[in-house]
Amino acid sequence: MSSSRASDSSRRTKSTKATTVSSKARRSSAYDDIFDQHVIDYNVSPEGYEYSNDRQTPEPGNMDEARLELLAARASLSQSRFPASAFRDFRRKNNTKSEGTIMCNVILIITGDASIPNDGNLPFTNFKSLTEGLTVNAVPDFFDGALPADVDKSVREDLSQMIASIKHANVPVAPNFFLDAKAPRGGADVVRRQACYDGAYGARAMHSLQSYGEEEAAYDGNAYSYSSTYHAGTGTLQLYAHHVTEPTNPEGRPEYHMSQVKAYALTSDPFRNARDLAQRHRNRFIRQANGRARQPDALSQYGDTGSDEFVDWEEYASSVAVATEAIATSRHVDEGAPLSQYFYAEDEDHSQESATPSVTQSKRNRRACSPLTSIA
């Protein structure tokens, strides 16, 4: 009898443990087939999604404008600056099985040396989750944003969880251009899901800036956030636009839509043009938000956001200015150049390891390679 009771007790213990473990829901990532349904449930729709027979994902109102912007020729890709030998080197570097090598070599050729603050492979831990924690944090391979010092302190504090992806002073804020890449063996479906997720956060960041200080949220149906995917197996670069529309009912969530702009084979012109376009949208909304923040009593609706936990941005701006001056002196750079110019210098060694560990919940283990020139 004693042995029987012990056996029953053991079975009950094992059963309880199994139930406890299985009850812990694992957050899904773009590597899971269920990820699409999870984000759709929270009004983040992938490209081409059909809500019903008579309702599909709408295109942004400014799609034609975006496509025209992408057609502009760039002097940086002329034969004199990007000869056939450079293109052959690009194709050689593209022939790799490593996603880390793709980011360190191929993507740096595509992005060029634009003076746009950028970073990558950092988990967006400070953003308010679009899915209430059902999915992992977004971790784009590459993203563009604004210098924190360019955003008014009141705006940074009030919109902290909407525009500051992580609580770190030297990471660009208000990101609205993203790139996710995969090596030849990487899944095209995975990288598309990542782009959809990243772009929705960018659309929300732009919408929060656009609506800042206004009595009602702005829903103009236009896209101000862009994402891109690069798959080395096909050498294909795809560009997407992301926009937000108002909730379908008063208590509902805004809806985030993903629309394909175009796809290109081994062509970097549109990628660089899209970065420029995203930067113009971002800068315009930041200027508008800064202006509203400086109007007396205009933003009492936001209240105290508990910004004491955040990094002292003024100290950061001062330290960056000192570091930048030193870099400019050592490289004989024109002292009158804008500060953002030094965030992407083509003579830097981009092969250094990222100072922030990658998150394996949403990315497979790979060698980190940040495209951001470090001046800290």
C-alpha positions in Angstrom: 0.0 0.0 0.0 2.8 2.4 0.8 4.5 1.6 -2.5 1.2 2.2 -4.3 0.6 5.6 -2.7 4.2 6.6 -3.5 3.6 5.6 -7.1 0.4 7.6 -7.3 2.1 10.6 -5.7 4.9 10.4 -8.3 2.4 10.3 -11.2 0.5 13.3 -9.8 3.8 15.3 -9.4 4.9 14.5 -13.0 1.4 15.4 -14.3 1.4 18.8 -12.4 4.9 19.6 -13.7 4.0 18.9 -17.3 0.9 21.0 -17.0 2.8 23.9 -15.5 5.4 23.9 -18.2 2.9 23.5 -21.1 0.8 26.4 -19.7 3.7 28.8 -20.3 2.9 30.2 -23.8 6.0 30.8 -25.9 6.1 34.1 -27.8 6.1 33.4 -31.5 8.6 34.8 -34.0 8.8 35.1 -37.7 10.3 31.6 -37.8 6.9 30.2 -36.7 4.1 29.6 -39.2 1.6 30.9 -36.7 3.3 34.3 -36.6 1.2 35.7 -39.5 -2.0 34.9 -37.7 -0.8 36.4 -34.4 0.0 39.8 -36.0 -3.1 39.7 -38.1 -5.1 39.3 -34.9 -3.6 42.6 -33.7 -4.4 44.4 -37.0 -0.9 44.1 -38.6 -1.7 42.8 -42.0 1.0 41.3 -44.3 1.3 42.3 -48.0 -1.7 41.1 -50.1 -3.8 40.0 -47.1 -7.5 39.7 -47.7 -9.8 40.6 -44.8 -12.8 39.3 -46.7 -14.1 38.8 -50.2 -14.8 42.5 -50.6 -12.0 43.9 -48.5 -8.2 43.6 -49.1 -5.2 45.4 -47.7 -5.4 48.9 -49.1 -2.5 50.6 -50.8 -1.3 53.9 -49.3 -2.5 57.1 -50.9 1.0 58.2 -51.8 2.1 55.0 -53.5 2.5 56.6 -56.9 4.7 59.4 -55.4 6.9 56.8 -53.7 7.4 54.9 -57.0 8.4 58.1 -58.8 10.9 58.9 -56.1 12.5 55.5 -56.6 13.1 56.1 -60.3 15.5 59.0 -59.8 19.1 58.3 -61.0 21.9 58.4 -58.5 25.4 59.7 -59.3 26.8 57.4 -56.7 26.0 54.4 -59.0 27.4 55.9 -62.2 30.0 53.9 -64.1 32.7 56.2 -62.9 31.9 55.5 -59.2 30.5 52.0 -59.4 32.3 50.3 -62.4 31.7 46.8 -63.7 34.6 45.5 -61.5 32.7 46.7 -58.4 29.6 44.9 -59.6 31.5 41.7 -60.1 32.9 42.0 -56.5 29.3 42.5 -55.3 28.2 39.2 -57.0 31.2 37.3 -55.6 30.4 38.5 -52.0 26.8 37.6 -52.5 27.8 33.9 -53.0 27.9 32.9 -49.3 26.0 30.6 -46.9 26.3 33.0 -44.0 23.7 35.6 -43.1 26.4 37.5 -41.1 28.6 37.7 -44.2 25.7 39.0 -46.2 25.2 41.8 -43.7 28.9 42.7 -43.3 29.7 42.7 -47.0 26.8 42.7 -49.4 24.4 45.0 -47.5 27.1 47.6 -46.9 27.5 47.8 -50.7 23.8 48.3 -51.2 23.3 50.9 -48.5 26.3 53.0 -49.6 27.8 55.8 -47.5 24.7 58.0 -46.9 25.0 60.2 -43.9 21.8 58.8 -42.2 22.0 57.6 -38.6 21.5 53.8 -38.6 22.0 50.7 -36.5 21.0 47.1 -36.6 20.6 43.7 -34.9 19.3 45.3 -31.8 16.1 44.0 -30.1 13.4 46.7 -29.8 12.9 46.3 -26.1 11.5 49.7 -25.3 8.7 49.8 -27.9 5.2 49.1 -26.6 4.3 45.7 -28.1 1.9 45.7 -31.1 0.6 42.3 -30.0 0.5 42.7 -26.2 3.6 40.5 -25.8 2.3 37.6 -27.9 5.2 37.9 -30.3 8.9 38.5 -29.7 10.6 41.9 -29.9 11.4 43.1 -33.4 15.1 42.8 -34.3 15.7 44.3 -37.7 19.0 43.6 -39.4 19.3 47.3 -40.3 17.3 50.4 -39.7 17.5 54.2 -40.2 16.3 56.7 -37.6 17.0 60.2 -36.3 19.6 61.5 -33.9 18.0 61.6 -30.4 19.2 65.2 -30.0 17.2 66.2 -33.0 13.9 65.4 -31.2 12.6 67.8 -28.6 13.0 66.5 -25.1 9.3 66.7 -24.4 8.5 64.7 -27.5 11.1 62.1 -26.6 9.6 61.7 -23.1 5.9 61.7 -24.1 6.4 59.3 -27.0 9.2 57.2 -25.5 7.5 53.8 -26.1 6.5 54.8 -29.6 9.7 56.3 -31.1 12.6 55.0 -28.9 13.2 51.4 -29.7 15.6 50.8 -26.8 16.6 52.9 -23.8 20.1 53.8 -25.0 21.3 57.2 -25.9 23.4 56.5 -29.0 20.7 54.5 -30.9 18.7 56.3 -33.6 15.1 57.1 -32.6 11.9 57.2 -34.7 13.0 54.4 -37.1 11.0 54.2 -40.3 13.3 52.4 -42.7 14.3 48.7 -42.2 16.1 46.0 -43.9 16.1 42.2 -43.2 18.4 39.9 -45.1 18.7 36.2 -45.6 21.5 34.0 -47.0 20.7 31.6 -49.9 19.4 28.9 -47.5 17.3 31.4 -45.5 13.6 31.4 -45.8 11.9 34.0 -48.0 8.7 33.7 -45.9 10.6 34.4 -42.7 12.3 37.6 -44.0 8.9 38.9 -45.3 7.3 38.4 -41.9 10.2 40.2 -40.3 9.8 43.1 -42.7 6.0 43.3 -42.1 6.6 43.4 -38.3 9.4 46.0 -38.4 7.5 48.2 -40.9 4.4 48.3 -38.6 6.5 49.7 -35.8 7.9 52.3 -38.1 4.4 53.3 -39.3 3.3 53.6 -35.7 6.3 55.8 -34.8 5.6 58.1 -37.7 1.9 58.3 -36.9 2.7 59.1 -33.2 4.9 62.0 -34.4 2.4 63.2 -37.0 -0.4 63.2 -34.4 1.6 64.7 -31.5 -0.1 67.7 -29.9 -3.2 67.3 -32.1 -6.7 66.9 -30.6 -7.3 63.9 -32.9 -5.0 61.3 -34.4 -4.0 61.9 -38.0 -5.1 59.2 -40.5 -4.3 60.5 -44.0 -3.9 57.0 -45.6 -0.3 57.7 -46.7 2.8 55.6 -46.1 5.8 57.1 -44.2 7.5 53.9 -43.2 9.4 51.5 -45.5 10.9 48.1 -45.2 13.1 46.0 -47.5 14.1 42.4 -47.8 17.2 41.0 -49.5 17.5 37.3 -50.3 21.0 36.3 -51.4 19.7 33.1 -53.0 17.9 35.0 -55.7 19.7 38.3 -55.4 16.3 40.0 -55.1 15.7 43.2 -53.2 12.0 43.9 -52.4 10.6 47.2 -51.1 7.5 47.6 -49.1 5.5 50.6 -47.9 3.7 50.6 -44.5 0.8 52.9 -43.5 -1.8 53.0 -40.7 -5.5 53.5 -40.9 -8.1 54.3 -38.2 -9.8 51.6 -36.2 -12.9 50.1 -37.7 -14.8 50.6 -34.4 -14.4 53.3 -31.7 -12.8 50.8 -29.2 -10.6 49.0 -31.8 -6.9 49.2 -32.6 -5.5 51.1 -35.6 -4.7 48.9 -38.6 -1.2 48.6 -40.1 -0.9 47.7 -43.8 2.0 46.4 -45.8 2.1 47.1 -49.6 4.8 46.0 -52.0 6.3 48.9 -53.9 8.5 46.9 -56.3 11.1 44.2 -56.5 14.5 44.5 -58.1 17.3 42.1 -59.0 20.7 43.1 -57.7 19.9 46.9 -58.0 20.7 49.2 -55.2 19.4 52.5 -56.7 15.8 52.1 -55.4 17.1 51.1 -51.9 19.1 54.3 -51.5 16.3 56.4 -52.9 13.8 54.8 -50.4 16.2 55.6 -47.5 16.2 59.2 -48.6 12.4 59.3 -48.9 12.0 57.8 -45.4 14.4 60.3 -44.0 12.4 63.2 -45.5 9.2 62.0 -44.0 10.9 61.4 -40.6 12.5 64.8 -40.5 9.2 66.6 -41.4 7.2 64.9 -38.6 10.0 65.5 -36.1 10.1 69.3 -37.0 6.3 69.4 -36.6 6.3 67.6 -33.3 9.1 69.8 -32.0 7.2 72.9 -32.9 4.1 71.7 -31.1 6.1 70.7 -28.1 7.4 74.2 -27.7 3.9 75.8 -27.6 2.9 76.6 -24.0 0.3 74.3 -22.5 -0.2 72.5 -25.9 0.6 69.1 -24.7 -0.9 68.7 -21.2 -2.7 65.6 -22.4 0.4 63.5 -22.2 1.2 64.0 -18.5 4.1 62.5 -16.7 5.7 59.6 -18.6 8.2 58.6 -16.0 11.2 59.6 -18.1 13.6 59.5 -15.2 14.5 55.9 -16.3 15.6 57.1 -19.7 19.1 58.1 -20.8 20.1 61.8 -20.4 19.9 62.8 -24.1 21.5 66.2 -23.5 24.6 64.6 -22.1 24.6 62.3 -25.1 24.4 65.1 -27.6 27.2 66.9 -25.9 29.5 63.8 -25.8 28.7 63.0 -29.4 29.6 66.6 -30.4 33.0 66.3 -28.7 33.7 62.8 -30.2 32.7 64.0 -33.6 35.0 67.0 -33.4 37.9 64.7 -32.6 37.0 62.4 -35.5 36.7 65.4 -37.9 40.1 66.6 -36.8 41.8 63.3 -37.1 40.4 62.7 -40.6 40.7 66.3 -41.8 37.0 66.5 -42.4 35.3 69.8 -43.1 34.4 71.3 -39.8 31.2 72.8 -41.2 29.8 69.4 -42.2 26.6 68.3 -40.4 26.9 66.0 -37.3 25.0 63.2 -39.0 27.6 62.9 -41.7 30.0 61.1 -39.3 27.5 58.3 -38.6 28.4 56.5 -41.8 32.0 56.9 -42.9 33.1 54.7 -45.8 36.7 54.3 -44.5 35.5 52.6 -41.2 36.0 49.0 -40.4 32.5 47.6 -40.4 33.5 44.0 -39.5 33.5 44.7 -35.7 31.2 42.7 -33.4 28.1 44.4 -32.2 28.3 45.6 -28.6 24.7 44.4 -28.0 24.1 40.6 -28.0 21.6 39.3 -30.6 18.3 37.9 -29.5 17.9 34.3 -30.6 14.1 34.2 -30.0 13.5 35.9 -33.3 16.8 35.6 -35.2 18.9 32.5 -35.8 22.4 32.6 -34.3 24.8 34.5 -36.6 27.8 36.7 -36.5 26.8 40.3 -35.6 27.9 43.1 -37.9 26.6 46.6 -37.3 26.6 49.0 -40.2 26.8 52.0 -37.8 30.1 53.7 -37.5 30.8 53.8 -33.8 32.0 57.1 -32.3 31.3 56.4 -28.7 
